[in-house]
Amino acid sequence: MSLFLLALTALLPLQTANAQYVDVKERDGMYLRVGRKICGLVEFEQIPHSIFWTTFLWDGKHVFKISKRLKPPLAYTFGGALIIAALIFGIAKVNRRAVTTTVMAMIIMFPIIATGQGNDLDQTAKIGAMIYLEEPRRKMSIYYPSNWKATDQRPALVIFRSNMPEQREHLRKLGMVVIKPQTAPVNSGNLPKMTLEEIANSAKPRDQVADTKSAIRFIRANAEKLGIDPKKIVAMGTSGGGDLALQSHLNRAFQHESDDTSVSCSPDVLVLYCPAFDGIDIWFVKAGEIQKRIETEAPSFKKYTDEFYKVTGDYVTPLDHRKTLFELAETVGVAQKIPADQIAAFQEILKLFNERDWQLLHPVEDALKGSAFRILTKDPLPPTIILHGTRDHLFQYQTAFIKKAREMGQQFEVKLYEGAGHSFMMQPAFEKPSTADVQAFLEENGILPFND
């Protein structure tokens, strides 16, 4: 029976796109989409920040968790293999119950497999790919609308570092060529296990900014091949992807040397969902704050701070992994005969540094050059819409950017959704209204509708 359940969980995520969501609940700050019953189990999904989805099944008492949804071919193979394994096991053990259960599972799951779409993309849609940068090698996925021809002059929707299947499909069906460029694979989750040399040689957030500019330039230069209008390129993203979309217009510090700078990297329109405009005060420690704490809580360490961090402007950057700095504090403290309570206090102060060691990958110098709040000028933005919610953990930074931009004379549209959190556009209560707002904005700015 356990093998059957495992096979079922491999295949059920394929039905997510077809589920009729009837309710929204909240648990521990995470929204849940509650859907239809499949084989007596209720399917629902937990919505994290924006990238991965976790599917769950609930039988009224127990929750079966399925990690991120599988792609159709892999799901079919995995689920099918488990069913076959269950059959072999049942036959080998002469276990009639196991064989009967597995056969029943195959009968029940046949319509599920037959009708499953596998993802939110219309299966009749044409999908393509192009290499937009040779070194480092980067490609882009292209989702063509129905009746697309290379001779078309369609608007293009470029989505940066965001998983937005509903919005992507809605706008594709309205005639837009949807393009998702691959950007530098920034590995921010494994930094504590990497050496400083490995981190130094890893892809950086600044590389992603350079990639966005290369992508826009490539799309504009190859408009005829893509069947798009080079004057109707819309850049869109959510959270960090929204910031990247803006960076393609604003940033002047980072770009690839191979770029043809005679081609503009600025999008014609910007659609920014819950953008992460400025993460400096989230990820970095202010010099004044750490120095004040050292003076009051661990004054004996004042003369040794150069071994732990460097000061860059108003911020400090750690010189090693946070865990290594804890150990170094103990070593220095014992060697210099610093009181134990001050060693403990200094180690506590070092906890100000990010637990994931993000500052080692993204130094303050880069962050300052890529801070939308700091690099914004009075040069007019392209037509821009900012969509965010009152419950977003980045709300204060988003409103600060909006306030400063307006004080500088920038003109743009803002849609604020009461009660919406981060990545709200994936939540049923806000998905349709926010998508309608974006469509209306694109129509007002002449991007839509597209007429053959």
Phi, psi and omega in degrees: 000323181295324177295322177298313180299320180295318178296319180298317181292337178286330186261332183299327179302339180295339184271354186305320183296334184263352184295142177265104184284127188243354184203160174228126177237165179230130177226124178052038177079003181250132179279145179240132173267121181258128186240201186285168177273135176232120182056036177084358180250145178270127179264134173211168185231144173264134184256109177276202187304306177186342193266307185250148176249143174242124181262141178234155170237139184231126181258014181103336180233320186242149176249125176260119183266133174244125179295188190313144186298145182270151174289150187310306182301319180293320180296316179300314182297313183294311181296317179297319180297322180292323178296315178298318179299320180295320178297312180301317180299316182295317180293316181298324182267004185050047184257095183301323182296319181294317180296314181299315180298318182292318178297318178298321179298319180295320180294317181293321188276346181302311179293332178294314180293320184293325184262351183294135179272335176087328175199182186271005182268134174305121186294344178273352183290144178276132179238137179226180178209148177218150174271119181258349179212128182276321183218108356290151186289125179224140178238167176228142175267141184235126179249108185273144175283168178298147177064021179294141173224151181296339180274358179293161172238063185276156171287149180248139175246114181255115183256121181259128170041048182215142175257099184229065186299320182294313181293319179302311183291321180300313183284330175296318181292342175274002174110002182276144171276117184263129184233129177241099180285140171286138176239170184312132182282080182289120183261088183267353184267349186244011187300319181301336182266355183264152175282164179298325179293318178297319179295319181298328182267003182274161175297142184244160174305327178296331178291325177295320178299314179298322179298319181299320181291320177296320181297312180298318179298316181297315181299315180294319181290336182248030182304320182295322179291326183274350182070036183238165175270118182295351178257010179227058179257117181256126176257131184222151176187165177239142180059240178297330176293326176294320177295320178298320178301316179292322180299328180300333177268316189277318194288132178241359186271327188240125172198158180282141182298333183281354182298141172274097186287355175285346177261129182293139177259005183272126176295160178275337179214146178239132175238109189244107177271132177029056188293142175268076187298321189209105181261010185299312182284352175271315188265340187244152184262132179285136183300317182298323182293312183289322180294321179295318180293322179295317180299324183267331186250332182215060185300335181293345181268358185303320184281354183246007186297334180297342178278348186248326182203164175240151181262129176233104182063237181268006186231165178238149179239128179294150180266353181202179177301148181301318179299320179294323178293324175301314181294322179295323178299320178294316181297311180295318181299315180292316181298324182265007178057043177279138181306144184301324181293328177285326176298313179297319180295320181292321177297324178293322178296322181296343177291351174297331179289147185300132182297332181271005178061032183302324183296338179288332180270327186236084184295158181305320182304317179291318182299320180294323180284345181245013179277112181302323180299324185269332184262358177298136178239183178277355175300130186302138172285154169295167176311125189225140171235133177247124180243123179208171185240158183288342181258010179291135179293348177258013187304316183295326180284324177295315181292327178295319178295314181300316180299312181296317181299319180290324177296332179274001177092008180288139180250126178197166181259143178233132174242117181250128184250116182294128178083359182276139178261198180289144183056037182300334185294348177267354183268134186308323183294336186241349186300305184291314180297322180289324177295320177296322178296320179293317179301315180299320179297317180293326177291320180296332183258016172076012178279319177241159356280161173260129179247125179303000000 
